[in-house]
Amino acid sequence: MRFINPINESYCLEKICESNYEKLLKLLPHLLLLKDKQVGYIEFNAGIQITLLSVSTYTLTLELNHCFNISTNDYVAPSIQIRLYLDLKLVEVLSDHERAQVHKIYKDPSLSYEIIRYKWKLNFFLQKWLDHCLYKQKPIENAA
């Protein structure tokens, strides 16, 4: 993946999070109706495994996985934990299959530049993954 270095990273990070929210709902149109663990099937017998981790008034926390063998529950990367901010219409990546959550890596909040860079990489990855899914697959109708 090519590395991008925007001038105003915090503004660009916000725009990526907004874009990811729109793309996620385009890929999974019934996502906001999610109540439990769901699998939405896409072409080539692959699916996206959606696990609801927590719900609050304004947020949903989910884990997304590609599921290639439904019968054996064989889930492969990427495994991405995300939080949807329903009031702001943003998606923030909390962690992925290779990187831990930000607060576990950067314990010192004064490292704002490093924290933004870390969040940028996580959310940029989600953006590219969603672009790939939207390009290759049809929207998932039975995901809720």
C-alpha positions in Angstrom: 0.0 0.0 0.0 1.4 3.4 -0.9 2.1 5.8 1.9 0.3 9.1 1.9 1.4 12.0 4.1 -1.3 14.7 4.2 -0.5 18.2 5.4 -3.4 18.5 7.8 -3.7 15.0 9.2 -6.4 15.6 11.8 -8.7 17.2 9.2 -8.0 14.4 6.7 -8.5 11.7 9.3 -12.0 13.2 10.0 -12.8 13.1 6.3 -11.7 9.5 6.1 -13.9 8.6 9.0 -16.9 10.3 7.4 -16.2 8.5 4.1 -15.8 5.2 5.8 -19.2 5.6 7.5 -20.9 6.2 4.2 -19.0 3.3 2.5 -19.8 0.9 5.4 -23.5 1.6 5.2 -23.4 1.3 1.4 -21.8 -2.1 1.7 -24.0 -3.2 4.7 -27.2 -1.2 4.3 -29.0 -2.9 7.3 -26.0 -2.5 9.7 -27.8 -0.1 12.0 -30.5 -2.7 12.6 -27.9 -5.2 13.9 -28.8 -6.9 17.1 -26.5 -9.9 17.3 -23.7 -11.7 15.4 -24.5 -11.8 11.7 -22.9 -13.1 8.5 -23.6 -11.3 5.2 -22.8 -13.4 2.2 -21.0 -12.1 -0.8 -19.8 -13.6 -4.1 -17.5 -16.7 -4.2 -19.0 -18.2 -1.0 -17.2 -15.5 1.1 -18.9 -13.4 3.7 -18.3 -10.7 6.1 -18.6 -11.7 9.7 -20.1 -8.9 11.8 -19.8 -9.2 15.6 -21.6 -6.7 17.7 -19.3 -5.9 20.7 -21.2 -3.1 22.4 -24.1 -0.7 21.9 -24.8 2.6 23.4 -27.2 5.5 22.6 -24.8 7.1 20.1 -22.3 4.3 19.2 -22.0 0.8 18.0 -18.7 -1.2 18.4 -18.2 -4.0 15.9 -15.7 -6.4 14.7 -15.5 -7.2 11.0 -13.9 -10.3 9.5 -13.8 -11.9 6.1 -15.4 -15.3 6.4 -14.3 -17.7 3.6 -15.5 -21.0 5.0 -18.9 -20.5 6.7 -19.3 -24.1 7.7 -16.1 -24.3 9.8 -16.1 -20.7 11.1 -12.7 -20.1 9.5 -12.2 -16.3 9.7 -9.2 -14.7 8.2 -7.7 -11.2 8.0 -8.6 -8.5 8.0 -10.1 -8.5 11.5 -11.0 -5.0 12.3 -12.6 -3.5 15.4 -14.5 -0.3 14.6 -16.7 2.1 16.4 -19.6 3.8 14.6 -20.6 7.2 16.0 -24.2 7.4 15.0 -24.8 11.1 15.8 -21.6 12.3 14.0 -21.8 9.7 11.2 -18.2 8.7 11.6 -16.4 5.3 11.8 -13.2 5.0 13.8 -11.0 2.0 13.6 -10.0 0.9 17.1 -7.6 -1.9 16.0 -7.0 -4.3 13.2 -5.5 -7.8 12.8 -1.9 -6.4 13.0 -2.2 -3.4 15.3 -3.5 -2.9 18.8 -5.7 -0.2 20.1 -4.2 3.3 20.3 -4.3 3.6 24.1 -2.4 0.3 24.5 0.4 1.6 22.2 0.6 5.2 23.2 0.1 5.7 27.0 1.3 9.3 26.9 -1.4 11.6 25.5 1.2 14.3 24.7 2.4 12.2 21.8 -0.4 13.6 19.6 1.5 13.5 16.4 2.3 9.8 16.8 -1.3 9.1 17.9 -2.7 10.8 14.8 -0.3 9.0 12.5 -1.3 5.6 14.1 -5.0 6.4 13.7 -4.4 7.6 10.2 -2.9 4.2 9.2 -5.7 2.3 10.8 -8.5 4.3 9.2 -6.7 4.5 5.8 -6.5 0.7 5.8 -10.3 0.5 6.4 -11.0 2.9 3.6 -9.0 0.8 1.1 -10.6 -2.4 2.4 -14.1 -0.9 2.0 -13.2 0.4 -1.5 -12.1 -3.1 -2.4 -15.3 -4.7 -1.0 -17.5 -2.2 -2.8 -15.7 -2.7 -6.1 -15.6 -6.5 -6.0 -18.8 -7.4 -4.2 -22.4 -6.6 -4.3 -23.9 -4.8 -1.3 -24.9 -7.3 1.4 -28.7 -7.5 1.9 -29.0 -10.0 4.7 -26.6 -8.5 7.2 -29.2 -7.7 9.8 
